[in-house]
Amino acid sequence: MNRISKLFKSKPVGFIITAACVAIVLALASLLLLTTFSNFKTGINSAVNTQTRELSTQIVYNYENYIGSIIATSNSIQTNIARRDVADYEGGCRFAEYLKEVIQLKSDVINIAVYDYETGRCLTSTNTEEIGEVLLSSDANWFSEAVSDPTVHVFSVPYSEFGSEGYKINVSKQIKYRGDGAIGVLKIEISFQSFIELVDKSNLGEGGHITIIDPDYEIVYTSLSDPGSAADEIGVVREIVLGTQNTALGEYNMAVNVDTLSNTKWRICVFINVDKLAEIESIFVSTAVIVSVIVLIVGVVLLAGVARAITSPMEQLELAMRKVEKSDYFRMEEVDIVASREVEALTRRFNKMMRKIGELMEHVISEQDAQRKSELKALQNQINPHFLYNTLDSIMWLIENNKNREAGEMVVALARLFRIGISNDNLVIPVRDEIEHVRNYLLIQSIRYADSFDYEFDVDDGALDVPTMKLVLQPLVENCIYHGLRNRIDKGYIKISAYVESGYLVLRVSDNGYGMRQEAIDGLHRSFENGEASGGVGLKNIYQRVMIFYGRNAEMKIESELDEGTTIIIKEPLSKK
């Protein structure tokens, strides 16, 4: 991989793209190989189906020739018996001699007999002992089937008699005899060994066999050594009905062809083992897979090397950009990348751009710092006149009411108030000074409102020297007096708390005023976030100053319940200090 990367260093992108095209050609070669395999498989399947159909056609042809010879024998017998009177015993015995001659010419015919249509009495037979006997109903399926359909030859299911070897079948047909149209039933008993010999002559491969079924999908005959296993094939035959299909049966792959046997109601199902063809296909597949894997491995290795040569320089540039993105402050780091000519040119442009951004960032940071200080000053100065106006209004009210002592105390408290609020240019002061500032303000307001409310300070010693933004508590207390306790019948109560918790300085101002509905609280929060105009400069002013100075690390929230009171909480991060 490294050798390939070195090979493409300082090379043009066109060369790299050319190499990638070589990999694409390899992929196309693989696709061509897969297409060839697909065509080969299609050809194999077509050859298998053709071979199956030809072999099945030959087997069916042999069976039909054999069945045709039996039907020809039956027709010959019908022609001769139509002119003979076999109704009496002597006539039956004379015709039996003719039937014996037929048996001598047909080695697979075991017995031939004719039975009366109405009585079931044996009229003639190659076994003369049967002449005159009446057919038992339990042995007369072939008889009743021949009577029910006089137009066809009826082939019975193979059967085996006690004490005899091999299987037999009966071929029966309704006939006329005696010249006057008398009706009888001809029965030709045939050895089924001829059918078996035809199967043995057919090369069906290992596990290949022949099964004959009737219209109800009942098995008439199967060449399987275990006839019970043939029942599993019926489902396949039902799907095919007529035609050829490849399927897996047990451990073998079979080509199955289903065809009809003329002059019968049977269908013959030929199962041919095609595993040999499957082995040929498997060899081709193995060879094709090995070749494809080799080609793909070579192509992938080459393509990976090309991709690495292209992407590695880009990744180095991306890494440099991520460092800038993750850092709190912009830091310029020169990037030195040895790659293609185009990437090296891009690296030079990147370094030049970063230097330019660094210069612009320094300029912007300087301007923003000055602007933020200006905004904080403006917002703080917005509060000071507001304090002064309310305090002077209170002093004037006391003088008008001849309360000079109280007015004097308010003037002293106002002087102390201004010492912190106006004289000090610092934006941040210790909590100790901020509490002192609020204490003087409450003294002024308690005089003005004639002790209509009580107040309490709950300040942890650990929070006294913690720096906080100046004039953050006094507007909150003012808001409690003017909106929470004003016009209250009973005595009001204000509590100011300050403590450190989980890395934050927490400032709380609570009152026992009328409280607010949740809708009003939500409206105040929306006005804070959206910059909507509010009824005064108090709460919104504090929120704006806190957000400008601390950013989103700070938090200001309002908690209130009707007729119980309101609490305003400000959380300032200690890390900002």
N, C-alpha and C positions, 0 to 999 in steps of 0.2 A: 504493500500500500504506500509506504514512504517513497519507494523508488518511482512509483507512478506519479506521486505528487511532485517529486523533483523533476521528473521528465517534463511536466507541464509548466514548471515555473518559468516566468518571463516569456511565455508563449502567448500569441494573440488568441483572442476568444474564438476566432474562426477555426484555428487548429483544434481547440478543445471541442467545438461543435462537430467538427469532422469526426473526431474520435467517438463522440456520442452517436453519430450516425452509423458508425461501424457496429456499435452495440445494437442499434435498432435493426440493422440488417441481420445480425445473428438471431434476434428475436423473430424476424420474419421467416428466417430459415427454419426455426423451431415450429412456427405456425404451419409452414409448408409440410414439415414432417408429420405434424398432427393431422393435417388434411389428407396426406397420403395414407396414413393409418386408417382414417375414417373411410376412405374409399376402398381400402383393402378389406376392411371389415364388412363393408356393404357387399363387396364382390364375393367374399367367403360365404356370407349368409345367403346370397343369391344362388351360389353354386350348391350349397347344402340343400336349399329348397328344391332346386331343379333335380338334383340327384334323388332326393326323397320322393318327389313326384314320379320320376321315371321308374324307380324301383317299386314304388307302390303300384303304379300302373301295370307293371309286369306281373306282380303278385296277384293283383285283381284279375288280370287277364288269364292267368293260369287257373285261378279258382273258377272263373266264369266258364272257361272251357270244360273244366271237370263237371260243373253243374249242368252245363249244356249237354254233355254226353248222357248224364242221368235223365234229363228231360227228354232227350231223343229216344232213349230206351223206353221211357214211359209212353211217349207218343206212339211208338211202334206197337207196344202192347195194346194200347187203346184201339189202334186200327184193326188188329187181329181179333180181339175179343168182341168187337162190335158185330162180327159175323158168326160168332159161336154161341151155342146154347149151353151155358154152364149152370143152368138152374138145377139140374139133377146131379146126382153123385157121379154117374158115369161120364157125363159131359164135363164135369169139373176135373175128373181124373185125366181125361184125354187132353184138356187144355193145359194141365199141369206139366205134361211132357214138353209142350212148347216152352213153357216158362223155365224148365230145367235147362233147355238148350240156350236160352238167353243168359242164364247164370254162368254157363260154361264160357261164354264169350266175354262176360264182365266179371273179372276176378274179385272185384271189391263188393259185388252184390251178394248178400247173404241169403235173402229169402224174398220171394214175390208172392203176394196173395191178393185175392179180390173178395170183397164182402158185400152182401146185399144191403142196399140203401135203407130199407125199411126194417128188416129183422136183425141186421148185424150178423147174419150167418155167413160163415166162410164158404164161398162158392168154389174157389179153386186156390191151390197153393203148391209151391214147389215142395213143401212139407205136407205130403198127402194125409198125414195123421190129423192135420188141422181141418180138412174138408168136412163140412157139416157142423163144426163147432160154432157156438154163438159167442160173439165178442163181449167180453166183460166191460162194463161201463168205466171201471177204474183204469183200464188200459186204452181208453178210446179218445184221448185228446186229439191225436192226429186225425181220427175219424170225424169227430164233431167239427174240427176246423176245416176239413176238406168239404164237408156238407154245407157249412155256412158260406163258403165262397167257392163256387164251382169253376171259376175262371183261372185259378192259380194253383201251382204246386205248393204244398205245405211242407216246409222243412222243420222237423222237430229239433228240440234241444238234444245234444249228445247225451247218451245215457249208457249205463253199464249194467248188465244182467248178472245175477248171482251165478257164480261158477264159470263165467265166460271171461275171456281175456279181451282187453281193449274196450273202446267206446264204439257205439253204433248211433246212427240217426235213421229216422223214418221219413221217406218222401211219399206223401199221399196226394191223390187227385181224384175228383169225382169223374166217373166215366159212364158210358152206356154199353150195354151188351145185349145179345140175343136177337139183334136185328129189329126188335119191336120197340126199342127205346127204353128198355128196362135200365134202372139206374143202380150203379154200384160204386164202391170206393176201392181204388187201387192203392196198395201199400207196397213200397219197395224198401226193404231193410238193407242198409248199406254200412259197410265197415268205415269208421271215421279215420282209419289209419292212413288213408290216401291224403286226407287233409293235413295230417301231421307230417307226412313225408314232404308235402309241398312247402311247409314251413321250414323243415330242416334243410331244404335245398336253397332257401333264400339266405343270403349273407347279410344279416341285420346287425352284426357287431355284438360285442359283449352286452348282455342284458336286453338286446333287441328282441322283440317278440310281436306276435299278432294276436289281436283280440277281436272277436265278433260279438256284436251286440244287437238286440232286437229293438223295435221302435220305442219300447218303454225303458231303454237304457239298461236292460237286464243283460248280464253277460251270458252269451250262448256258448262261447268257447274262448279259451285263452291258452297260448302256448307256454305261459309261465309255469315254472315248476311249483310255485306256490300260488294257486288260483286266487287265494284270499287277498293277496296284495294287488290284484287287478282292480279291486273296488276303488282304490285310491286314484285311479286314472279316469274315472267316470267324470269327475269335475272338469278335467282338461278337455275331454271329448265333448262335453256339453257346451263349452266355450267355442270350440272349433266348428261344431255341427258338420260342415263339409269343408275340406281344404287342408292346408298345411300350416303348421306352427311349431316353432322351437320352444322347448320348455325343459325344466330340470325335474327329473323324477328320481328321488332317492339320491344315489351317488353318481348318477349318469346324466349327461346332457342328451336329450332325445329330440329328434325331428319326428313329429307326429303327423301322419296323413290319414284323413278319414274319408272313405269313399263308400258307395253303395255297391251291393252285389246284385246284378240283374237277375230277374226271375225269382228273387226272394225279397223279404221285407227286412233283411239284415243289412247292417253296415259293418265294413271291415276296417279296423284301426291298425295301422302299421306303425310300429315304434322302432326307429332306426337310431342306433348309437352313433353320435357325431363327435365323440370325444377326440378322435384322431384329428379331425379338422380343427377342433378346439386347441389341440396341442400345437398345430401349425400356427394358429392365431396367437397362441401364448408365446411361441418363439419369436414371432414378428414383433409382438408387443414388447417383449423383453429387450430385443435389439433396439427397437425404436426408442424405448425409455432410456436405455443406456446412452445412446447417441444424443438424445435430447438433453439429458442431464449434463453431459459433457459440454455441449454447446452452450447451455444456459449458464453453467458455472463460469465458463470462459467469458461469456458476455456480461454476466453480473460483476465479475471481478474487474473487467475493463471499465464497465459503466460506473462502478463504485469509485474506481480511481479517478475517472474523469470528473465525477460529481465532487469528489473530495478536493480535487484541484481547483474547481470553481468555487465551492462553498466555503472552504477553509479561510480564504482572505475575507470573505463577507462576514464570516462568524467573528473574526477578530475585530472588524469594524463594529459589528453589532455589540460585542463585549465592551468596547470602548464607550459606545452610546449608552449601554445599560449602566455603566459606572456613573456617567453624568446624570442619568435619570434617577438613580437610587440615592445619590448624595444630596444632602440638604443644601449644600452650597456648590456653585459651579466651580469645578476644578479642571483646568486644562491639562491634558496629557497627550503628548505627541504619539501618534501611531505610526510604527514602522513595519510595513508589510512588503514582503518580496513575493510577487505573483505576476500575473500577466500584465502586459503594458497598460491595458485599460484599467485594471484594478489598481495598479500603482498610481496612475493618474487620478483615479478617484480618491485614493488615500491622501495624495497631496492636496486635493481640493477640500477634503474633510478637515485636515489639519489647519488649513488656512481659514476655513469657515469657523472652526472652534476658537481660533485666536480672535477672530472678529466678534464672535458671540461673547467671549470673555470680556472684551473691551466694552461691549454694549451692556453686559450684565453689571459690570462695575458702575457704569454710568447710571443705569436704571436703579440699582440698589441705593446709590447715593441720593438720587432724587426721591425714591420712595421713603427712605428714612426721614428725610427732611419733611416730606409731605405728611407722614404719619404723626410726627411730632407736632406739626402745625395743626392737624386735625384734632389731636388730643387737647392742645392748648385752647383751640376754639371752643370745643365742647365744654371744657372745664370753665372757661370764662363765661360760657353761657349760663352756668349754674350760679356763679358769684353774684351777678346783679339780681338774680332771682332771690337769693338769700337776703341780700341787702334791702331789697324792696320790702319783703315781708317783715323783717326785723324793725326797720324804721317805721313801718306802719303800726307795729305793736307799741313802740316807744311813744309815738304820737298819741295813740289811743290812751296810754297811761297818763301822759301829761295832761291831756284834755280832761281826764277824770281825777286830776289832782293827786295822782299816785306817784309823787316825785321819787320816793325812796325806791320803789319798784323800778321806776324808769332809770334811776341811777345804776341799779344792779344790772339792768338789761344793757346799759351802755358799756359797763365793765365787761359783761359776758360777750358783748358784740366785739369789743376790742380784742379779747382773747380769741374769739372766733376768727377774726380777720388775720390774727397772727399766723394761724395755720392755713386758712383758706386762701389768703391773698398775698401775704408777705412772702411766703415760701414759693419759689419758682419750681421746685421739684414736682414731678408728676406722681412720684411714688413716695410714701411716707410710712413709718412703722405703724402697726395697728394701735400702739399706745397713743400716738398723736391723733389718729383718726377717732379713737374713743373719746379723747379729751375734747376734740372738736364737737362731737355729737353731744357730749355732756353739757357744754356751754350752750349749744342750740336748745337743748331740752330745758335748761334753766330759763332761757328767754321765753320759750313757749309756755312753760308752766306758770310764769308770772303773768303772761298775757291772758291765759285762760283760767286764772284764779284757781290753780291747783285742781282743775277738772279731771286730771288724769294722773296716774302714778307711772313710774318707769323703773326699770331694773336692768343692771348690766351683769352679764354672765360671761366673763372672759377668762379663758385658760391662761395661766402664766406662760405656757410654752408658745402662745400665739402673740404675746405683747410686742416682741421684737421682730415679728415677721413683717416684711414690707407688703404694703397693699396700695392700690390706686387711691389717690387723694380724693376726698369728697365723694365717697361711694355710699357711706352709711347715712349721712345727713339727709339726702333727698328721700331715702326710704322712710326715715322717721317722719319727715315732713309729710309724705304721702299718707302715713298712718294717721297723723293728726287731722289733716284736712279732708281725707276721704273715708277714714275708718271710724274716728272718734267724734268728729264734729257733729253737733246736734244730738249727741247721745244723752239720754236722760240720766242714766246711772254713771258712775265714775269709770273712766277709761283706764286701760293698762297697756303699757308698751314694754317689750323685753328685747334687749339687744344682746346677741351672743356672738362669740368668736372662738374658734378652736381649729386644731389641725387634725385632719382625718384622711388616711389613705393617699397621701401625697398632695392634698388640697388644703388650702385655707378656706374654711367655711364661715361665712358671715350670714347671720339670721336676724331678721327684724320681724317681730310678731306683735299683733294687737288683738284686742277682744271686741273689735268693732262689729259692724253689721255683716261683713263678709260679702262674697260675690258668687254669682251663679257660674257654672262651668262655661257657659256660652260666653260670658264676659271675659273670663280668663283666657279662653281660646282666642277671642278677638284681640286681646292685648298681645299674645304671643305672635299672632299673624302680623300685627302692626310692627312688632320688633323686627320680624324676618323680612317683611315686604317693604319696610320703610314708609308705611302709611302715616299720615298725619295723626297725631294724638292730641288730647286735650291739654297737655302741658309739656314741660321739658324734663320732668323728673325721671320716671321709670325708663322712658325711651332713651334719654340722655345717658343714663347709667349703662343700659344695655349696649348702646353704640360705643361708649368708651371702653367697656370691658372687652367687646369683640375686637375692636381695633388693636388694643394692647396685647390681649392674650390669644386672640384667634379662637378657633373652634375648640380649643382645649378647655376653655372656660365654660361655665354654665350659669344661667339665671332662670329660676323658675318660681312660679306663684302657686301657693296652696291656700285654699280658702273654703270655708263652709258657712252657709247662711246662718246669721244670728250667733255665730261662735267666734269668728275672727278670721284674720288673714295673716299668712306668713310668707315673706319673700326671702329666698335663699340665693346666695351668690357663692359659687365655688371657683376659686382662683388656683391654677396649678402652681405648686411650689417650684417646679423646674424652671418656670419663667423668671423666677427671682434672680 
